[in-house]
């Protein structure tokens, strides 16, 4: 499993942008709008975890935390 410090600035920016859009971009409106009160559903967490998985940030197995990470 990678840690955030293992990623490039561009990779981190891509993840943060994806999280921001998933949490606050209302695509049901035309034009799309930023909505600080957008309601979230359980599927949002699947989307967010998929973003972390794509970046290699998902743990491969249960393991203890290394305090040096």
URPEGI-V967376 format. One line per field, one symbol per residue. ss: DSSP state (~ for helix, > for strand, _ for the rest). phi: phi as a letter, one per 30 degrees, with the letter a starting at -180 (. if undefined). psi: psi as a letter, one per 40 degrees, with the letter a starting at -180 (. if undefined). Layout:
BEGIN
ss=???
phi=???
psi=???
END
This chain:
BEGIN
ss=___~~~__~~~~~~~~~~~~~~~~>>______>>_______~~~~~~~~~~~~~_______________
phi=.dceddcdeddddddddddddddbdccdcbdebdbdcedcbddedddddddddddicdddadaddcddd
psi=hiideeiidddddddddddddddehheeihiiihheehiiidddddddddddddeeehidihiihhee.
END
